[in-house]
Each structure stands twice: as structure tokens, then as C-alpha cells.
């Protein structure tokens, strides 16, 4: 079966799976004024000749779904959307300007509960999607455990510069790291270690690697635990990052402070600031006790069906 047809089949089973969780499907917009909050996420911009506000294409359904949570009745467990997402990034075997995102939010939930949902979803696709194979060997580790196992380093919960300075000296990450903005240093060091040292070693042994409790500077919109780590979970299936989830932030002042801090980084990098979604802040209290997850549909199929290039999903 052609890869683009696999996407259609997977969406059908995804929708049934999410409806069985008692989630309401939301039709999310494809033109938005605020496309992202993270400092390194770039939306695609729309140029209008009619004097409309400066629109962008959504990098995910996140903001619309979080606003919708305020209006969904308590008889429902939450909301979901399966929709196109757009990101202005270099094309590669894993990155496309347009792809399909499945995203869902559940009340009275926490981020660790997504592990069983991803496993259940893979089992459904293995039965119903031609060529799809679930993971045989699975590991679930905190980031601190993963760093200790692979590097012998004790990962701190925050931006402790001495840790990353010592790691740079030990692994010779490169003098170019010293040219980054101070706000970028720890994040760059962390992801360089994760992507080039930690993940390659663990992925040799495990088909599905589940990592959780990330450093606070990589929190996105995740709550922080009492230990200072972000309540964030990520899924790596046969070497491909397929999903990430959070126990969601709900305090409007805290979200605004984080957003403004991210925009300061963008301003110093001389890229446009992300417009703050004021409606999201207004309805943020509805996210108390909510956990959410975003899943790349094509990436899930790539890993399960062993398809090497996301560009293979284009209709010929």
C-alpha cells in the first residue's frame, strides 16, 4: 500500500481510538495569529494583499485545543484533533513543511499515563495497518537515569552552567558552543548530548524508548515537579521521535512569563517574536489537572512500517 494511503488508514483507527477515550473532536483553524511559543519553532507566514492581520499556519493544534477545553462539557474527558501542521524548517528525511499531527488532552490525567496509550495505539495499528510492527523491546527511563547509564553524568534539573561546561570539556562538544547566547547555552549543550550521545546508545538496544522528566529549560508548557524537572515525556520509536506529552501548565501569569522569556531569546536572535495568544491565557485555568500529547502521524508510520523518508508520503 502506498505510504499516503497508510496515513488515511492510520487516521481512521486513530480517530476511533481517541473517541473511545471519550474525547470530543475539534475542527481547528488553519489560519492563526499566534503559531508557537517555543523560541526555536518557526511557523510559515501568510502574506495577504487585503490588509488582514498577519496570519501564520499553525505549528500544531495546541493553542486551539487548549482554548476549546474551557467549553467542552464535564461529561467528556477532553478534546482531540487530527490536523495538518506546518513548520518552516529545513526539509530532511524526518522533517517536512507540512505533516499530520494528532493531539489530545485529557482531564484528571498526568503525563506518565500516555505510555500505555501509545502502546495500545501501536497494538491497534499492528493488527490493522499493513506492514506495521510494534516495538519488541521497550525501556522507560527518566532523563537523569538515561544520562547516568550512558554518560555517567548526573543531570541537574535546571540550567547549571558548571555541569554543561564540564560535559563540554569531557566530550569536546566544540568551541562554537561558547558563541551562543547565555540563554541558549544549557539548552544547546543538553540537546547535543541527548541527540549525539544518549539516544544513539540506548536506541541500539530498545525499539521504543520512553524518556521523561526533562530539565526545566526544555519544559515547553509542562508543569515542573517538586524535584524541579519538567513533567514532559517523549517517545522514540526505532530511532524516530514520534510524540511528546506534558502535564500542562494552567497558571496564566506563569505562562505569560515563560512566553515573554522565549520572545527575549528570539529578539536577541533577531527573528520575529511569537505573538502572545491572549485568549489562551484567558482560558488557561481550564487546563488544571490536564495532560496533553502531540503525535506525528507520518513519523509513527515511518517507525512502524520502516519507511525511511517522510517525503515518501507525498501523493505522486
Secondary structure as UniProt FT lines:
FT   HELIX           3..19
FT   TURN            20..22
FT   STRAND          23..25
FT   TURN            39..40
FT   HELIX           62..68
FT   TURN            69..71
FT   TURN            74..75
FT   STRAND          78..86
FT   STRAND          98..106
FT   HELIX           111..113
FT   HELIX           114..128
FT   TURN            130..131
FT   STRAND          138..142
FT   HELIX           143..151
FT   HELIX           161..171
FT   HELIX           175..179
FT   HELIX           182..193
FT   HELIX           194..198
FT   HELIX           199..203
FT   TURN            204..205
FT   STRAND          208..214
FT   HELIX           216..218
FT   TURN            220..221
FT   TURN            226..227
FT   STRAND          230..237
FT   TURN            238..239
FT   STRAND          240..248
FT   HELIX           252..268
FT   TURN            269..270
FT   HELIX           278..282
FT   HELIX           284..287
FT   TURN            288..289
FT   STRAND          291..296
FT   HELIX           297..305
FT   HELIX           310..313
//
